[in-house]
Amino acid sequence: MTDTHLAASPAPAGTAAPRPTWRDYLALTKPKVISLLLWTTLTAMVMAAEGWPGLWLLIVVSLAGYASAGSAGVFNMIIDRDIDLRMKRTSGRPTSSGLIGTREAAIFGTALQVLSFMALWVWATPLAAWMSLAGFFTYVVVYTLWLKRTTWHNIVLGGAAGCFPPLVGWAAVTGELPLVAWFLFAIVFFWTPVHFWALALMIKDEYREVGIPMLPVVHGDRLTVAQIWLYAIYTVVLSVMPVFFQAVGGLYFVAALGLGGWLLVLSWRLHQHVMAGRRIERPVTLPLYLYSMLYLALLFLAGALDRVLLT
């Protein structure tokens, strides 16, 4: 589909077409999505340093991390502008509405990625730069270009893009990736389907209309909630594993059990609701979706506090 088909309706004669502002370019970077990614990056830095990693390094990694994730968001909007235009919640995005052209968006996204890679390489570590680029590649190429429109496994495999920020943070501090850093990667990997499929259940009709094979669209609500329950178990089990090789201590262990316990409760409630033959409704699914974000944020905070206070 060409940009002509995607452009907003032409302005009436004698009226200047609207020009994009800095807020429109900011919207291209998906700032709401990035906030949790940055949180896992920064808390991983504190875990790696076992304390304050330094103000300059925090600033560099924060800005570079935002730029890299923002660049991925830009290219996601470019690639998905056809389906974004047909979905109610995304039709107003700058690329789908035609407010920002594909060429301008691509230049902006490329500049963000180049600056991010250079900043991490020079002022953090080369390994952090490569991990950040790997996350970009996974989101744009593996998820958006390849998996999203072809298989319901899209969010399981493509969701690995969101697992790289903790690796970036850890590598920025130490220049290496020990086993505990990969456990953080794994926790986010298994958490992602719980979080995203809860959202997909609420907007499955939109995905169905545009032909995106999300799990609820392809296999229905029952298999989706069963998978959510299974991945919630995986997430909680993985979350406590670092305790057993003494990477974290008792503070984290208690937090992981408490936070994970409530994640399991909400996942089980949703599972039982659907298995009882009742319809999926927003008030039923929304608590799990919202709590899943709080769960990950607090779990990483607990890990940071534990490494600072008890190691």
Beta strands, then each sheet from edge to edge (+ up, - down):
end
